Amino acid sequence: MSPLTIQVPIVGLADATEEPKLANDMTALSAWANGNIADTDLRSANNAVRRLVLQASALVDERIPAGDSIFTTDGYVVSSGVASYGVPAMWVGDGGVSGQPVDFAVPNKSSVARIRVALVASAAAVGTALAFGLYQLTGFGSVDHAVSYTFASAYPGSGTAQVSAPAAGVTVLESGEFSLPVSPAAFALGVNLSAQLPPCSIAVTCQLFAYNV
């Protein structure tokens, strides 16, 4: 709904012109007050508040191959199909499970997300670009108590938190806005390396925020 507009009757003018203003005002106020208040009319736009729904941290260094990897609890990232003893922090897409209400759905709004990243590099990562995103896990395997996860490229729109050759020290990134996944699937945060890093270590914390627009 567009912002509320009120017409104030002017004393001294004919009732024929001023009484319709009162009727229109009451109709507009009734519609506005019954679930149609625009965010722009709120002192605090609650639907636009970002909620942290997933966070993961990992160390990335020159041992990690180029391509896509996801963060795991053992402090490192792992490529698709590679066995490890780490478990990724996972989030279930906002599709509603077993008939339960969808968490982020708001009538007349679109559920969207952003990825925010803080990375700290021990030295400049010359020759390498990093892109952080959300990855859907599609398979699982285990051998001698080690586990492997299968995933493809980053979820559409999520891999835009990017940096090329980050300098030594702290770098903060944020992705563009993308549609929040609605399928009840498992998702993990991860990174794409354009090439293996030079000898250096990068500590990363990656966060997924959800909100409505």
C-alpha positions in Angstrom: 0.0 0.0 0.0 1.2 3.5 -0.8 1.9 5.9 2.1 -1.3 7.2 3.9 -2.7 10.4 2.5 -5.2 12.5 4.4 -7.2 15.5 3.2 -8.1 18.1 5.7 -11.4 19.9 5.2 -11.2 23.7 4.9 -13.5 25.7 7.1 -15.7 28.0 5.1 -15.8 26.0 1.9 -19.0 24.3 0.7 -20.1 21.1 2.4 -20.4 19.5 -1.0 -16.6 19.8 -1.5 -15.4 19.2 2.1 -17.7 16.3 3.3 -16.3 13.9 0.7 -12.8 14.6 2.1 -13.9 13.2 5.5 -15.5 10.1 3.9 -12.4 9.4 1.9 -10.2 10.0 5.0 -12.2 7.4 7.1 -12.0 4.9 4.3 -8.2 5.4 3.9 -7.6 5.2 7.7 -9.7 2.0 7.9 -7.7 0.3 5.1 -4.4 1.5 6.5 -5.1 0.4 10.1 -6.3 -3.1 9.1 -3.1 -4.8 8.1 -2.1 -2.4 5.3 0.4 -0.1 7.0 3.3 0.4 4.6 6.8 -0.1 6.0 7.5 3.5 5.0 4.9 4.6 7.5 6.5 2.8 10.4 9.1 4.5 12.7 10.8 1.0 12.7 10.4 -1.1 9.6 10.2 -4.5 11.2 10.0 -6.6 8.1 13.3 -5.2 6.8 15.2 -6.2 10.0 18.0 -8.7 9.1 18.0 -11.9 11.1 21.1 -14.1 11.4 20.1 -17.6 10.3 23.5 -19.3 9.7 27.1 -18.6 10.6 30.3 -20.6 10.0 34.0 -20.1 10.3 37.0 -21.7 8.8 40.7 -21.3 7.9 41.6 -21.2 4.2 45.2 -21.7 3.1 47.4 -22.8 0.2 46.5 -26.5 0.7 42.9 -25.9 -0.4 42.4 -26.6 -4.1 40.7 -24.2 -6.5 37.0 -24.5 -6.9 34.1 -24.8 -4.4 34.4 -25.8 -0.8 32.2 -25.6 2.3 33.0 -24.7 5.9 33.1 -27.4 8.5 33.5 -27.7 12.2 37.0 -28.9 12.1 38.1 -25.4 11.2 38.9 -26.0 7.5 36.9 -26.1 4.2 36.3 -29.3 2.3 35.6 -29.9 -1.4 32.6 -31.8 -2.8 33.0 -35.5 -2.3 36.2 -35.3 -0.2 36.0 -37.2 3.1 36.7 -35.4 6.3 35.9 -35.5 10.0 34.2 -32.1 10.0 30.5 -31.3 10.0 29.2 -28.3 8.1 26.8 -25.9 9.9 23.6 -26.5 8.0 20.4 -24.5 7.5 17.2 -25.9 6.2 15.6 -23.8 3.3 12.6 -21.8 4.4 9.9 -24.0 2.8 8.1 -25.2 5.9 8.7 -28.8 7.1 5.9 -31.3 7.9 3.2 -28.7 7.5 4.8 -26.2 9.9 4.6 -22.5 9.1 7.2 -21.0 6.9 9.6 -19.0 9.1 10.2 -15.9 7.0 7.1 -15.6 4.8 5.3 -12.2 5.2 2.1 -11.5 3.2 2.8 -9.2 0.2 6.6 -9.3 0.8 9.5 -11.2 -0.8 11.9 -13.2 1.5 15.5 -12.3 0.6 18.9 -12.8 2.0 22.5 -11.5 2.0 25.8 -13.0 2.9 28.3 -11.0 5.0 31.9 -12.0 5.4 34.9 -11.0 7.5 38.3 -12.4 6.5 41.7 -11.8 8.0 44.7 -12.7 5.9 48.2 -13.3 7.1 49.6 -12.1 3.8 48.3 -10.8 0.5 46.5 -13.5 -1.5 48.0 -12.5 -4.8 46.6 -14.2 -7.9 43.5 -15.6 -6.2 39.9 -14.4 -6.1 37.5 -15.6 -3.4 33.7 -15.7 -3.7 31.6 -16.7 -0.7 28.1 -18.2 -1.1 25.4 -20.6 0.0 25.6 -24.2 -1.2 22.9 -26.8 -1.3 24.1 -30.2 0.0 22.8 -33.0 -2.3 24.6 -36.1 -1.2 26.4 -37.8 1.7 28.9 -40.6 2.0 31.1 -42.2 4.7 34.3 -44.3 4.8 35.9 -45.5 8.0 34.0 -42.9 10.0 35.1 -40.0 7.7 32.2 -38.3 5.9 31.9 -36.6 2.5 29.3 -34.1 1.2 28.2 -33.6 -2.3 27.3 -30.1 -3.6 27.5 -28.1 -6.8 28.1 -24.4 -7.4 26.7 -21.6 -5.1 23.0 -21.0 -4.9 21.9 -18.5 -7.5 22.7 -14.9 -6.5 24.5 -15.8 -3.3 28.1 -15.9 -4.6 28.5 -12.2 -5.0 30.5 -11.5 -1.8 33.8 -11.4 -3.7 37.3 -10.2 -3.4 40.4 -10.4 -5.6 43.8 -10.7 -4.0 42.8 -9.6 -0.5 45.5 -7.7 1.3 47.0 -8.7 4.6 44.7 -7.7 7.4 41.0 -7.4 7.7 38.6 -7.4 4.7 34.8 -7.1 5.1 32.4 -8.2 2.2 28.7 -8.4 1.6 26.8 -10.1 -1.2 24.0 -8.5 -3.2 20.4 -9.3 -2.3 19.2 -12.7 -3.5 16.0 -14.8 -3.0 15.9 -16.8 0.2 15.8 -20.5 -0.7 12.3 -21.9 -0.2 13.0 -25.7 -0.7 13.3 -27.7 2.5 16.8 -28.7 1.6 20.1 -28.5 3.6 22.4 -25.6 2.8 25.9 -24.7 4.0 28.1 -21.7 3.7 31.2 -22.0 1.5 33.8 -20.4 -0.8 35.0 -20.6 -4.3 38.7 -20.1 -5.0 39.7 -19.1 -8.5 43.1 -20.6 -7.9 45.1 -22.0 -4.9 46.3 -19.4 -2.5 50.0 -18.4 -2.3 51.6 -19.3 1.0 49.2 -17.6 3.4 46.3 -18.3 5.8 42.9 -16.6 5.7 40.6 -16.8 8.7 37.0 -16.4 7.6 33.7 -15.9 9.3 30.7 -16.1 7.0 27.1 -15.2 7.9 23.7 -15.6 6.2 21.0 -13.0 7.0 17.4 -13.2 6.0 14.8 -10.4 5.8 11.8 -9.2 3.7 11.3 -6.5 1.2 
